[in-house]
Amino acid sequence: MLPSKIGGDHDVLARTMNCEFLRTVFTGDTIICRVTIDQYEKQERNRTASTASFRCHNQKKKEVLTGEFAGVILDRDT
């Protein structure tokens, strides 16, 4: 699932993830996901708590997936 791929690329460890699949996605479809960070709060041990929501659309601008997740972002630079 694309939102979990994006999170993995940015060191986000999701604790909860809620998704609603709205339409079928076919091989060859182009999917665009927009993520909104709803909460972002620094914590101890190089972590940031976050909550976010997302909406994914196909190439016809039809919404195919919505959801939200909560978890922590690891700061590996420190």
Secondary structure, 3 states (H helix, E strand, C coil): CHHHHHHHHCCEEEEEEEEEECCCCCCCCCCEEEEEEEEEEECCCCEEEEEEEEEEECCCCCEEEEEEEEEEEECCCC
